Amino acid sequence: RILNIHPGPLPAFGGEGMYGRRVHEAVIAAGAPQSEVTIHLVDGEYDHGRVLGRWPVPVEPGDTPETLEQRVTALEPEVMTRTLIELAEGRLRIDQAS
């Protein structure tokens, strides 16, 4: 199995072409109150696999795609690590139903 880190809420800000700064631009343009770091299983569709972990990241007044990207990116290692620990400890299973 392959895990992916997505830099925004899924499924709302996912899909083909939605990666990196494009996600942050879309979150801000939509007026969303928060973004998130999302860890999900990779399947045959873009950003479609079951979500295993999420961590909210508030959109602050005056945020730019660059500032939001910095805060989201800074949290990605922690969220991935927490997800991997939960998998290793058996508190989260890849084969569970969605």
C-alpha positions in Angstrom: 0.0 0.0 0.0 1.0 3.6 -0.6 0.2 6.5 1.6 0.0 10.1 0.2 0.2 13.5 2.0 -2.3 15.9 0.5 -1.9 19.6 1.5 -5.6 20.4 1.8 -9.0 19.0 2.7 -10.2 16.0 0.7 -12.3 15.6 -1.3 -13.1 19.3 -1.7 -9.6 20.4 -2.7 -8.3 17.3 -4.5 -8.2 15.8 -7.9 -6.0 16.0 -11.0 -4.0 19.1 -11.0 -4.6 19.9 -7.3 -1.2 19.8 -5.7 1.2 22.1 -4.0 0.5 25.8 -4.1 -2.6 25.2 -6.3 -4.4 23.7 -3.4 -3.6 26.6 -1.1 -4.7 29.1 -3.8 -8.0 27.2 -4.1 -8.6 27.0 -0.4 -8.1 30.8 0.0 -10.2 31.6 -3.1 -13.1 29.5 -1.8 -13.1 31.4 1.5 -12.6 28.2 3.4 -12.1 28.8 7.2 -9.5 26.0 7.3 -7.3 23.8 5.3 -5.7 20.6 6.5 -3.0 18.0 6.1 -4.6 14.8 4.9 -3.0 11.4 4.8 -4.8 9.0 2.5 -4.3 5.6 0.8 -3.4 5.8 -2.9 -5.9 4.0 -5.2 -6.7 4.3 -8.9 -8.1 7.8 -8.8 -6.5 11.1 -7.9 -6.8 11.9 -4.2 -9.6 9.4 -3.8 -8.3 6.7 -1.4 -9.5 6.3 2.1 -8.4 9.0 4.5 -6.3 7.7 7.4 -5.3 11.0 9.1 -6.3 14.6 9.1 -4.9 17.7 10.9 -6.8 21.0 10.5 -4.8 24.2 9.7 -6.8 27.4 10.1 -6.8 30.0 7.3 -5.6 33.2 9.1 -6.8 36.7 8.1 -4.4 38.0 5.4 -3.1 34.6 4.5 -1.5 34.2 1.1 -1.0 30.9 -0.7 2.6 31.1 0.4 1.9 31.6 4.1 -0.7 28.9 4.2 1.6 26.6 2.3 4.3 27.2 4.9 2.1 26.3 7.9 0.6 23.2 6.1 4.0 22.0 5.0 5.5 22.4 8.5 2.8 20.0 9.9 3.1 17.3 7.2 6.0 15.3 8.9 4.1 15.2 12.3 0.8 14.1 10.7 2.5 11.4 8.7 4.5 10.2 11.7 1.4 10.0 13.9 -0.5 8.1 11.2 2.4 5.6 10.8 2.6 5.1 14.6 -1.1 4.4 14.8 -0.7 1.9 12.0 2.3 0.2 13.6 0.5 0.0 17.0 -2.6 -1.4 15.5 -4.8 1.5 16.4 -5.4 2.2 12.7 -5.7 -0.5 10.0 -5.4 -0.1 6.3 -7.8 -2.9 5.6 -10.7 -1.3 7.7 -13.7 -0.2 5.8 -14.0 3.5 5.2 
